[in-house]
């Protein structure tokens, strides 16, 4: 089915997964009002399962998008396989995060409909951000995702650390949004449009003429996204926010928000702003170097496993930036593959941390993991798989993802980045293996608190996540082939000739790509 973006109805078809997810969020709020016994009481279990069912239905709707196509590069929403693939990553992370959060939410008294509504709205923002082809839509979707994440960060109103984390996240997020919005304004001033299909043509001309307004706009947009993906030195909010937020929220933010931010960065920078590569390549090169080195060194000194994983997530942003700097189809494919694996292993690791931490997230220190592998074999085994994948040990998906990033960097001529990636990965082995050592080679004290046994939903989702990591490491062929196809589909297209009149937004572009 060919979509005509001059028709609002066709936009509804193009946004089918987002519409399903938003409708599910509203449904969750409505049914939660009628089923809850009191205003302060918890929701019934089926409210959470309604949210999960909505995510699964959105996954089906996202697969249905493969039946649609839009001519040229028209419209404000992309209809390419990159958007569909990123939607699968985001929806998969959302479903996994909800499954693994059930036990935590019941224990902390946070099992209420508003939590599920905010998670679904955050996912809608992430999906719109990954598929935006207009800078205004980019900003609106980014704010929808961010506002939901701010509230989720401070959702545990009984914990002052959660409120502090939310305040820090909100202040720094607003600061980052200002950078991004100013960059969008400068790009509009330099190109006369916010539609990325038209911006690309004007960027080509501006790059040839040395347009300083254009260069400033590109630089500010890159800085705005650097805040969102926690790139050094714009990472200041991340450790405190991740440590203070409810642990399932931390895992979901570390995976989903980062995935959406990188999806938008890959589309905007390596495709639409490819003619201005001389501006953003050097900026992102240094950001990648700093983001790989600094957090890995700081993580070595952390005694809190939750805070250590927060610095680890920053370091992984540096690894992903290597794929962005490569700027090639291979780089985009490698980043996509690594994002998918990273989302699973990060949410899984934080889920185990949340279960071990107990009431009030009070046991997150390294000492609390002594003997865990023998006291809770399932939790210990899962944590080993997630940590080894984060470190990049074979035969895990994390190893394949890092190897693919290395190949893309070397092929693009960025050998120094590849060397730094390898060295910093070796550095990270210390703090990942230190947790495993505590779990299996140190005895727990007699007064140690035994973590609660995981529930059925946790067991199912965590085991599936661990198996996915191992299967993608042992049999990576299909995943790599899919990532390569998607990366090639997102490759830059020839810009519209300057002599041709601009195509208004919403009108199909019939020019030859």
ABEGO torsion letter per residue (X at the ends): XBBBAABAAAAAAAAAAAAAAAAAAAAAAAAAAAABABAABBBBAAAAAAAAAAAAAAAAAAAAAAABBBBEABEABBABAAAAAAAAAAAAAAAAAAAAAAAAAAAAGABBAAAAAAAAAAAAAAAAAAABABAAAAAAAAAAAAAAAAAAAAABAABAAAAAAAAAAAAAAAAAAAAAAAAAAAAAAAAGBABAAAAAAAAAAAAAAGBAAAAAAAAAAAAAAAAAAGBOAAAAAAAAAAAABBAAAAAAAAAAAAAAAAAAAAAAAAAAAAAAAAAAAAAAAAAAAAAAAAAAAAAAABABAAAAAAAAAAAAAAAAAAAAAAGBAAAAAAAAAAAAAAAAAAAAAAAAAAAAAEBGGABABAAAABGAAAABAAAAAAAAAAAAAAAGBOBBAAAAAAAAAAAAAAAAGBAAAAAAAAAAAAAAAAAAAAAAAAAAABBBBAABBBBBBBBAAAAAAAAAAAAAAAAAAABAAAAAAAAAAAAAAABBBBBBBAABBBBBBGBBBABBX
